[in-house]
Amino acid sequence: MNFKRPFLARLFATIFIAGCAISMGANAQIITNSVLGNAPGAGSSSARSPVVTTDQVRAELLAWAPDGVGPGKQVWLGLQLDHQPEWHTYWKNSGDSGLPTLLDWVLPAGVAAGEIAWPTPKKIPIGTLANYGYENTILLPVPLTVAQNFSASQLDVKLKAAWLVCRKECIPQEGDFSLSIPVRSSTGMSSKLFQDTFAATPKSLPAGSSQVEVSGKAIKVSLAGLPAALQGKTLAFFPETAGVIEPAAQWQQAWQGALWTAQVPLSGQRSESPAMMPLVVAVDNAAYRIEAPVKGEWPQLVAAAMVPPALEAALKANASAGAAPIQANNAAPLGLVAALFAALLGGMILNLMPCVFPVLAIKVVGFVHVKDQATRVSTGLAYTAGVVLSFLALGALLLGLRAAGEQLGWGFQLQSPAVVAALAVLFTLMGLNLAGLFEFGNFLPGRVANLQSKNPTINAFLSGVLATAIASPCTAPFMGASLGFALGLPAVQALAIFAALGVGMALPYLAASAVPAVARALPRPGAWMQTFKQLMAFPMFATVAWLVWVLGQQSGIDGAGALLALLVLLALAIWALTLKGRARTALASVSVLLLASALWALGPNVVRLQEGPTSNQAVNGWQAWEPGRVEQLNAQGQSVFVDFTAAWCVTCQYNKKTTLANADVMADMAAKKVNLLRADWTRRDPAVTAALSQLGRSGVPVYVIYKPGRAPVVLSEILSVDDVRAELAKL
């Protein structure tokens, strides 16, 4: 855009930078000891403390050393997991699904940690399956062995724990913990917790004549030596060896005097043939553990399920540090040269994105005013410099924040309500200016107002900055893969890709400014220019309406309403300042006072993020994406289509209202029984960011088809009905 007044350009820069500063300030307040980014399934924090909290679990590292720390003294550590209602984690044998909690200790020399003294689990039915795990609050105690030569004044403990927490969906989480235990004084604040846990831990009994006999497709368990108080009671049965029995299957038990027997079906997918089976039986608050020898021959193991080569390659690529990401339609991985070319091409196509249209329209208004060829070339170069340097600045900021541990992607600044509100203010001012309500020259000294004619190069440069800010939430074809590739490269190479994006976006305007025939083909300046200028105010106001809607997704209806009220008062203040005489003094004073008061009263509503959605109910067949949901559906043999989207992504909304609302496409989805999941990235969500990174992407839109046994297929950012239907036909 060639700004009509330099003040407008500088105002944009001030608003945008201030909004970004507020956004970064908010990001700095995020609690560092989060679990996987404090969102389900994101990434772990580098800070350590005794407590880590997620939406599903509160985890705390506890110690019990009643006699202090020393050789031969009783020292215990324990990870306490306090689950939210309906959520659970797993025992050492998780049952039909799940994973046991893993503890990785970092201890000083001379101190060693033993195995978890697993408390007795409970059987947790999940549909037709059954798991073994824990609900409510559980402590996983671990004994420490202290060497004779240990002489430190305190025992510094570090723990990296990983657990899988499930309800109907499962979320892998992890946390870093640290604790300092004084050596010469007792640590007994958690005595009751540990003692209650030890009381709930199965007591070991000698095997005696107990045994497990393999008999066809079942095992016959015979346990001797159980306490007499258990005789005649129905016992719960938990084998410590996973992959042997069907946890959810019906089984029989009986007492033959003091001998307890059970007939338990073998798993149809049995993966183990143990010679000894540690078994736990429990009733009420009593539990006992017996290691029983196995008699008889195990049936032949079922052949392990083979992972298709394409899926195995994709998984390895995602798991390897720095590996090339999955590409659209499973194309070959990008190299640096290919990524640079894709970025250049993607930047050019970015000019066609709906979100860039308002800026391009105003650029047309300014371009027809430039008559001198040398001026056109210089402003074209300045515009290019503004675009390229802005892309480099955004790229450097993104890379820097990611290096600091933030889970961010392309368009991250639009995830901040402050930035969205700042842009809404900017576009309101631009719209009012284009509509003719005011001219900045009316508010500025004549010398400043005349800078437009003296500094067209500066204005063109700032036009490039504005174009980049508006285009940054969008992702064009070829652009997504190159950006995803860039985030795994060294800083210099990554910034080269961001620069290529900027060059590609600026190239059409640069070429037009350098070719005289383009200027000759444009209409000559005349009265129509004023009409065209006023017409271009409406794309500005349409952009404001979109930004208010985006803010409503982030700050709720109160935030959107507050922003609208502030914009109305801003327009009133601008209008009042255009008056003359006493009316200007009186009305301007009142309107500015009203604006300031409203800003103080309503401003917090604008920048305050509302609580996240609490319902996953289907809307028009779409359900909310959650970490692990795709894998869960694929494991059940179902195909999945995931729409990674955001309210501030105009391309996303265009695809949603066209291709993804097309009757034929939706009919094909239904015919193929494809599950529709929508991953909303409107607000900062490290879990969505991590999922995008696994696909080699750093922004939205991204559309992925997951089919069991096949590598994910990433579709183009600009969806077409034919392309989507063609991919669905392959399912």
Secondary structure, 3 states (H helix, E strand, C coil): CCCCCHHHHHHHHHHHHHHHHHHHHHHHCCCCCECHHHCCCCCCCCCCCCEEECCCEEEEEEEEECCCCCCCCCCEEEEEEEECCCCEEEEEEEECCCCCCEEEEECCCCEEECCCCCCCCEEEEECCEEEEEECCEEEEEEEEEECCCCCCCEEEEEEEEEEEEECCCEEEEEEEEEEEEECCCCECCCHHHHHHHHHHCCEECCCCCCEEEEECCEEEEEECCCCHHHCCCCCEEEECCCCCECCCCCCEEEEECCEEEEEEEECCCCCCCCCEEEEEEEECCEEEEEEEEEECCCCCCCCCCCCCHHHHHHHHHHHCCCCCCCCECCCCCCCHHHHHHHHHHHHHHHCCCHHHHHHHHHHHHHHCCCCCHHHHHHHHHHHHHHHHHHHHHHHHHHHHHHHCCCCCCCCHHHHCHHHHHHHHHHHHHHHHHHHCCCCHHHCCCHHHHCHHHHCHHHHHHHHHHHHHHHHCCCCCCCHHHHHHHHCCCCHHHHHHHHHHHHHHHHHHHHHHHHCHHHHHHCCCCCCHHHHHHHHCHHHHHHHHHHHHHHHHHHHHHHHHHHHHHHHHHHHHHHHHHCCCHHHHHHHHHHHHHHHHHHHHHHHHHHHCCCCCCCCCCCECCEEECCCCHHHHHHHCCCCEEEEEECCCCHHHHHHHHCHHHCHHHHHHHHHCCCEEEEEECCCCCHHHHHHHHHCCCCCCCEEEEECCCCCCEECCCCCCHHHHHHHHHCC
